[in-house]
């Protein structure tokens, strides 16, 4: 009977050790999964931030293009106005009359002609 108790005790000890190892293995695996999920979430947040920055950059580039287009149109309009002013001056119109006609000061007109 003593031998049987020893064998049973050994089996129980072995079972407890095995169970304990499995338990710790499970805890370690769970911890690793949690850590991996946290890393995935961080990468996902980083990717979302990159996408947001790309979208903002695209919008800024579009806005810059629109500003360039408007500046180009303004320059074209100034060229047309400059040609008109030169034509008026060459036809003998006074700077004062041109100034009143265009609602611009004489200084503005002279600056435009430069």
Secondary structure per residue as TSV (DSSP state, phi and psi in degrees):
chain	resnum	aa	ss	phi	psi
A	1	X	-	360.0	-35.7
A	2	X	H	-63.4	-39.4
A	3	X	H	-64.9	-41.9
A	4	X	H	-62.7	-40.7
A	5	X	H	-63.0	-41.5
A	6	X	H	-62.8	-42.7
A	7	X	H	-64.8	-43.7
A	8	X	H	-64.5	-43.4
A	9	X	H	-61.1	-43.1
A	10	X	H	-63.2	-41.4
A	11	X	H	-64.3	-41.9
A	12	X	H	-64.5	-44.4
A	13	X	H	-60.5	-43.9
A	14	X	H	-61.6	-43.6
A	15	X	H	-62.1	-44.5
A	16	X	H	-63.8	-43.7
A	17	X	H	-62.4	-45.4
A	18	X	H	-63.9	-44.8
A	19	X	H	-62.8	-42.1
A	20	X	H	-63.5	-43.7
A	21	X	H	-61.7	-44.2
A	22	X	H	-61.6	-40.7
A	23	X	H	-60.3	-48.1
A	24	X	H	-67.6	-36.4
A	25	X	H	-61.3	-42.2
A	26	X	H	-63.9	-43.1
A	27	X	H	-61.5	-44.6
A	28	X	H	-63.1	-44.7
A	29	X	H	-61.9	-43.1
A	30	X	H	-62.4	-41.8
A	31	X	H	-63.0	-42.9
A	32	X	H	-62.6	-41.4
A	33	X	H	-63.8	-42.8
A	34	X	H	-60.7	-44.7
A	35	X	H	-62.7	-43.7
A	36	X	H	-63.0	-41.0
A	37	X	H	-64.4	-39.8
A	38	X	H	-62.7	-41.8
A	39	X	H	-64.2	-41.4
A	40	X	H	-62.2	-42.5
A	41	X	H	-64.1	-41.3
A	42	X	H	-62.2	-44.3
A	43	X	H	-63.2	-39.7
A	44	X	H	-63.3	-43.3
A	45	X	H	-63.5	-40.0
A	46	X	H	-63.4	-42.7
A	47	X	H	-63.5	-41.1
A	48	X	H	-63.9	-39.3
A	49	X	H	-65.3	-41.0
A	50	X	H	-62.5	-43.6
A	51	X	H	-62.1	-41.7
A	52	X	H	-62.6	-43.3
A	53	X	H	-66.3	-37.8
A	54	X	H	-62.2	-43.3
A	55	X	H	-64.0	-43.0
A	56	X	H	-62.5	-41.3
A	57	X	H	-62.1	-43.2
A	58	X	H	-61.9	-43.5
A	59	X	H	-64.0	-40.9
A	60	X	H	-64.4	-39.2
A	61	X	H	-64.6	-40.4
A	62	X	H	-63.4	-43.7
A	63	X	H	-62.7	-42.1
A	64	X	H	-62.2	-39.6
A	65	X	H	-64.5	-40.7
A	66	X	H	-64.4	-41.1
A	67	X	H	-62.3	-43.3
A	68	X	H	-61.8	-41.7
A	69	X	H	-62.8	-43.6
A	70	X	H	-64.5	-43.2
A	71	X	H	-61.6	-39.1
A	72	X	H	-64.8	-41.6
A	73	X	H	-65.0	-40.5
A	74	X	H	-61.8	-43.7
A	75	X	H	-62.0	-41.2
A	76	X	H	-63.7	-43.0
A	77	X	H	-63.7	-39.8
A	78	X	H	-63.0	-38.4
A	79	X	H	-64.4	-42.7
A	80	X	H	-63.8	-43.6
A	81	X	H	-63.5	-40.8
A	82	X	H	-60.9	-44.0
A	83	X	H	-63.2	-40.4
A	84	X	H	-64.5	-42.8
A	85	X	H	-63.4	-43.7
A	86	X	H	-61.1	-40.1
A	87	X	H	-64.9	-42.4
A	88	X	H	-62.9	-43.7
A	89	X	H	-64.1	-41.2
A	90	X	H	-69.4	-21.5
A	91	X	T	-89.8	8.5
A	92	X	T	91.3	6.6
A	93	X	-	-73.5	140.7
A	94	X	-	-78.3	155.4
A	95	X	H	-61.8	-35.0
A	96	X	H	-64.0	-44.0
A	97	X	H	-68.2	-39.8
A	98	X	H	-63.4	-41.6
A	99	X	H	-59.5	-46.3
A	100	X	H	-66.7	-39.8
A	101	X	H	-65.2	-38.1
A	102	X	H	-95.6	-2.2
A	103	X	T	54.8	43.3
A	104	X	-	-130.0	151.8
A	105	X	-	-73.0	160.9
A	106	X	H	-62.0	-36.1
A	107	X	H	-63.6	-41.5
A	108	X	H	-62.3	-39.5
A	109	X	H	-66.8	-42.7
A	110	X	H	-65.0	-37.6
A	111	X	H	-65.2	-38.5
A	112	X	H	-65.5	-32.7
A	113	X	H	-76.7	-13.7
A	114	X	-	-70.1	360.0
